[in-house]
Amino acid sequence: MVRAGKRTYFFDVKATRKDDYYLTITESKKRLGKEGKIFYEKHKIFLYKEDFEKFTEGLRDAVTYIDNGKGEISAHSPQLENEVSQDVTGLTTEKFTDIEFDDLGKK
């Protein structure tokens, strides 16, 4: 469990019937509902063993990009085709292709 401000993250290792392990990552946020009742809004991600390496690389790239203010996207991310150009002021700008949710997983 990781507490981060108003959010709490849970990392749970679970097993399938065939004893293949996977990870669930749950984000839980405390909310105030109608009539003043408190409830917890939860979002869950299931991460399977065969995706650990790609997920870790993607997370590392995103964190590095944020930490550096701008960063390099590694070559293993074909969805993020980085185009570098110069605008009229001579400053370098980066453009990224948009990714549609339905396109994820396509090669």
C-alpha positions as CSV (number, residue, x, y, z in Angstrom):
1,M,0.0,0.0,0.0
2,V,1.2,3.5,-0.9
3,R,-0.5,6.6,0.4
4,A,-0.1,9.6,-1.8
5,G,-2.2,12.6,-0.8
6,K,-5.9,11.9,-1.3
7,R,-5.1,8.7,-3.2
8,T,-4.0,5.3,-2.0
9,Y,-2.4,2.7,-4.3
10,F,-2.5,-1.0,-3.7
11,F,-0.2,-3.5,-5.3
12,D,-1.5,-7.1,-5.0
13,V,0.1,-10.2,-6.3
14,K,-2.5,-12.8,-7.3
15,A,-2.4,-16.2,-9.0
16,T,-4.5,-17.8,-11.7
17,R,-5.9,-21.3,-11.4
18,K,-2.8,-22.5,-13.2
19,D,-0.6,-20.7,-10.6
20,D,0.6,-18.0,-13.0
21,Y,1.2,-14.9,-11.0
22,Y,-0.1,-11.4,-12.0
23,L,-0.2,-8.0,-10.4
24,T,-3.2,-5.8,-9.7
25,I,-2.7,-2.1,-9.2
26,T,-5.6,-0.3,-7.6
27,E,-6.0,3.4,-7.1
28,S,-8.5,4.3,-4.4
29,K,-9.8,7.8,-3.8
30,K,-12.0,8.9,-1.0
31,R,-15.0,10.8,-2.3
32,L,-17.9,12.7,-0.8
33,G,-21.2,11.5,-2.4
34,K,-24.7,12.8,-2.4
35,E,-26.1,13.5,1.1
36,G,-22.6,13.8,2.5
37,K,-21.9,10.0,2.5
38,I,-18.2,9.0,2.0
39,F,-17.4,6.4,-0.6
40,Y,-14.2,5.1,-2.2
41,E,-13.8,5.4,-6.0
42,K,-11.5,2.6,-7.3
43,H,-9.7,2.0,-10.5
44,K,-7.9,-1.3,-11.1
45,I,-5.3,-2.4,-13.6
46,F,-4.4,-6.1,-14.2
47,L,-0.8,-6.6,-15.2
48,Y,0.2,-10.0,-16.5
49,K,3.7,-11.5,-16.3
50,E,4.2,-11.4,-20.1
51,D,3.6,-7.6,-20.0
52,F,5.9,-6.7,-17.1
53,E,8.9,-5.7,-19.1
54,K,7.1,-3.5,-21.6
55,F,5.0,-1.9,-18.8
56,T,8.2,-1.2,-16.8
57,E,9.9,0.3,-19.8
58,G,6.9,2.5,-20.6
59,L,6.6,3.6,-17.0
60,R,10.3,4.4,-16.8
61,D,10.1,6.4,-20.0
62,A,7.1,8.4,-18.8
63,V,8.7,9.1,-15.3
64,T,12.0,10.1,-16.9
65,Y,10.2,12.4,-19.4
66,I,8.3,14.1,-16.5
67,D,11.4,14.3,-14.2
68,N,13.5,16.0,-17.0
69,G,10.7,18.4,-18.1
70,K,11.3,16.8,-21.5
71,G,13.1,13.6,-22.3
72,E,13.9,11.0,-24.7
73,I,11.3,8.3,-25.7
74,S,13.1,5.0,-26.2
75,A,13.0,3.2,-29.5
76,H,10.9,0.4,-28.1
77,S,7.8,2.7,-28.1
78,P,6.8,2.7,-31.8
79,Q,3.5,4.4,-30.9
80,L,5.3,7.5,-29.9
81,E,6.9,8.6,-33.1
82,N,8.9,11.7,-32.0
83,E,9.2,14.3,-34.7
84,V,11.6,17.2,-34.0
85,S,11.1,20.4,-35.9
86,Q,11.9,24.1,-35.6
87,D,9.2,26.7,-35.4
88,V,9.5,30.3,-36.8
89,T,11.4,31.5,-33.6
90,G,14.1,28.8,-34.2
91,L,13.1,26.9,-31.1
92,T,13.0,23.1,-31.2
93,T,9.5,21.6,-30.8
94,E,8.4,18.0,-30.4
95,K,5.3,16.5,-31.9
96,F,3.9,13.1,-30.9
97,T,1.3,11.1,-32.8
98,D,-2.0,10.6,-31.1
99,I,-2.8,7.1,-29.9
100,E,-6.4,5.8,-29.9
101,F,-7.3,3.4,-27.2
102,D,-8.6,0.9,-29.8
103,D,-5.2,1.0,-31.5
104,L,-3.3,-0.3,-28.5
105,G,-1.9,-3.8,-29.0
106,K,-1.9,-3.4,-32.8
107,K,1.5,-3.7,-34.5
